[in-house]
Amino acid sequence: MRLHLHVLAAGLAMLSAGSAGAVSATTAGPHVDVSSYLRTDAEIEAWYLLRSRLRDDFDAICGDTFCEGDYSNIESLRYQCSVDQVNGRIGRCLWVFAASNEEIDPATGRIVVQPRVWRCPTPLPARTTIEALLGSLTVESPLYAPLPGGNRSIYDGLVDCL
C-alpha cells in the first residue's frame, strides 16, 4: 500500500509540474541540480543522507501535525535544490509533497479523488552556499536545525506551506 501511495504521489507531482510549465533541461543558465554540482564523495553522501533524514523527520511528525484533516496521507516526494555551478550559491531549495482526499458516492460507488501538491520553499537567506547548507544540516534531525545565516529551519518553511 505504501508503494502505491508513492506511485500516486509521484504521478501527481509530474502532472502538477507539467501544468506549471516545465523548464527544458537544455536551457542554458548558471544553475544546476545539486547532485550535478557536488564533487566529493563526502558531499554526495551528505546530500543523500540529508534527504533521507528529512523524509524520516517528516514521517515521524506527519500524523500529529500536517497530516490531519482532509489530506491525511501527505507524502514527501523530493527535497531538491538548484545551485549556481560557478560559486555554489543556492538558487532555491524546494520540498515537494503530494496527497489526495477520496470521497465515495454511496449511491453510485464512484470514488471522487481530490489530488493536492505542495511546493514548499526552504527559507534560506540570499547567498547561502550548498556547502553551508550541508554543514548546518548534517545532524540527526535536520528538519529542526537552524539554517545557515538565520534562525529559521526547514520545519518553519513547512509550517508556512502545508
Number of C-alpha atoms within 10 A of each C-alpha: 6 8 8 9 16 17 13 17 25 21 13 20 23 14 12 17 14 11 9 9 8 10 9 7 7 6 7 8 8 12 20 19 15 19 15 12 19 19 9 9 9 9 17 17 11 19 22 13 18 22 17 14 19 24 18 16 17 19 15 11 11 16 13 9 13 17 17 12 9 11 17 15 18 25 24 20 19 17 20 18 19 21 25 19 17 10 13 20 19 25 19 17 20 18 21 19 21 24 24 21 16 12 12 11 10 8 6 7 9 10 12 12 11 12 16 16 22 19 18 19 19 23 20 22 13 11 12 18 19 25 16 15 19 19 14 15 24 15 15 13 14 24 23 16 17 17 23 20 14 10 11 17 19 23 19 15 18 19 11 11 14 14
